[in-house]
């Protein structure tokens, strides 16, 4: 029986027993079970995504162009790109014009496809496993995982997963304790600040990066 079905069965049984014994089930008593189910669901979600991403890179029949396209599809289906993009731009999102925001999000999406494809390319042919998951607040869960490497120590990867629209979306990835979103936010702020607060300087840098990647 699959784990999500087992979890639902256990939860329903526990709920029925509590209702018979007490006649009531307080909101406070319900929260831990809901949080546990949410954390478990987030863990299953990340496990499936990690397996799919590494499998793409391990397939010798998949070309580099096909791998990038598959990562773009996985990214748009499973990451909250808008939330990540706004967080990374930080306070400059509020001062950007609508045209700047639209161009930024297009360039940002292209950039993070490249970043994550490069990151997972390092793990091609290795084993990905989820080791733990826990609720963090009312909407988020932290899913801990590791990539098992035959010729080195495991790589620890934590995923911040947010419940969204009846499913889950990733809003940050932390590799060996380093948040990819926070790191990118710092880099973007540095580019903007070193150019007198001009957001166009960041857009220009992202355009050049996209052109370089396309020329490879």
Buried (B, 14 or more C-beta within 10 A) or exposed (E): EEEEEEBEEEBEEEBEEBEEEEEEBEEEEEEEBEBBBBBBBBBBBBBEBBBEBBBBBEBEEBEEEEBBBBBBEBBEEBBBBEBBBBBBBEEBBEEBEEEBBEBBBBBBBBBBBBBBBEBBBEBBEBBBEBEEBBBBEEEBBBBBBBBEBEEEEBBBBBBBBBBEEEEBBBBBBBBEEEBBBEEBBEEBBEBBEEBEEBBEBBBBBBEEBBEEBEEE
